[in-house]
């Protein structure tokens, strides 16, 4: 692609998973919304659900089925406690896993919080042509994931490659 590739906004839904936060104090969701809009992307939808795997899965599946959503970013529920079930909900809907996302997120986190980065289970995958990213519930982790990974990978102009340029091909196996 030539250097004159235009920016292409993607439609991003933001999901906050929390038993303790409400819309008024959802700082992590707010960080994601601010960053994605500042980058020129479109907020397709925003929701908050409790740490309940069936509820999380249902919200993810609804957005996966919605042609107006290209990307889902969730925040919260990626830790190790008994209530942390976001990763399991994501894995239940993935068709393909993006394992390097978690690895790269851990590398970025390690630079900021040292060995505490081991407690994150950030993950990513694809389902029915929709990218899904599960981030920890702290505003700092959301900033790190957006600034260190997602801002570039959700920008068609990023080289040598990015998630946006392959979006049209994510479902080519269904078009046989």
N, C-alpha and C positions, 0 to 999 in steps of 0.2 A: 504494500500500500504506500502511496506517496506521502510525503511529509505534510501535505495539505489536507489530511483526513480531518473531517469536521467532528466536533464533539457530538455524541449521541446520548441524550439523556435516557436512563433506564427507570422503570417504574418499580419502586422499592416499598415493600410493606415492612413495618417495624412491629415486632411482638415483644412485649415485656412479660416475663414470667416471674411472678412474685406473690407470696402470701402476705407480705407486709407493706407493699407499696401500692399507692393508688395513682390515678392520673395526675394529681397535684404535686406529688413528690417523686415522680418517675424521672430521676435525673439521667439515668443511662439511656432510656428511650429518647429523652430530649437531646442528648449529645448526638445520637445517631441521626435524628431528624435534622438538627442544625447542620451537621456535616454533609449529609447527602444533599440537602437543599442548597447549601453554599457551593457545592461542587456542580450544581446545575441539574441534578437528578430530580425526579418527581416522587413525592410521597403518595403512594398508591392507597395506603391504608395504615392504620395504627390501632393496636389492641393491647389489652392487658388481661392476662389470665393467671389463675393460681397455679401452684406447683402440682398439677394433676395431669398425668400422662394422657388420658383420653381427651381431656380438654385441649391440651397443647396439640396433639395429633389432629384433632378436628379443625382447629384454626389453621394449621399448616396445610391440611388437605383442601380446605376451602380456598386458600390463596393459590395453591398449586393448580386448582381447577379454574381459577379466574384468569381469563386472557389479559386482563388489565394489570397483572402482577408479573414482573420479570424476575424479581429477587425478593427473598424474605430474609430479614436479619432479625434474629431473636437475641435477647439479652436476659441472662439470669438462668439459674438452675443447672449450671454446668459443673458444679463442684462435686464433692464426694459424700455429702450427707444423704440421709435417707429420703429427704424431700426433693433432692436434686434429680429430676427425671427428664429434663429437657433433651439431653443427649439421646436417651432411649426413645423419646418421641420422634426426634429427627431421624434416627436410624430406622425407625419403623416405616418412614415414608420415602426414604432415599431409594432411588434406582441405581445410582452410582455414587460412590463415596469419593471425596476429594481429600485423601489422607494428608497430603502435604500442607493443607491449610492449618491443621492442628499443629503440625511440626513447626511451621513458620511462625505461627502465633506464639508458641512456646519459646522459640528463639528470641522473639521480640520482647516477650514478657520477662525472660531471664535477664535481659539487659537492664530492666527496670526494677524487678523485685527479687532477683536472685533465685535461689532454689525453691521459693514459694510458688514459682511458675508451674511446678510439678503437679499442683492441685487442680489445675484447670483441665477441663476436658473439651475445650473448644473444638468444634468440628464443622464440616461442610459436606454438602452433597448436591445432587441434582435429582429432580423428580419431574417428569412430564414437561421438560423444557424450562423449569424454574430452578434457579440457584437458591440454596438454603444455607445460611450461616448461623451457627449457634455460638454466641459470645458469652463470656462471664457477665455477671450483673453489676460490675463496678463501672462508674463513668470512665475511670482511667483505662480499664481494659477495652472499653468501646472505642475510646480515642486511639489507643494503640492499634487495634484491629483495623479501624478505618484508615488512619494515617499511614500505617505500615504495610497494609495489604490491599484493602478494598478500594481505596481511592484510585490506585493505579490499575488494579485488575478490572474495575468497572468503568474504565475509560478506554474507548476505542483507539485513542491516539497512543496508548502505552505500547512500547516496543521492548522486547521482540514479539510478545504476544499478550493477549488479555482475554478475559471471559466474554466480553461483549462481541468480539469478532466471531466467536464460534456459536453464539446463541442461535442463529438460524439453522445450525446443524445438530442441535441437541436432540431433536426428535426425528432425525432422518431415517432411523430404523422403523418408525411407524408409517412411513410413506411408501412402503414397498408395494 
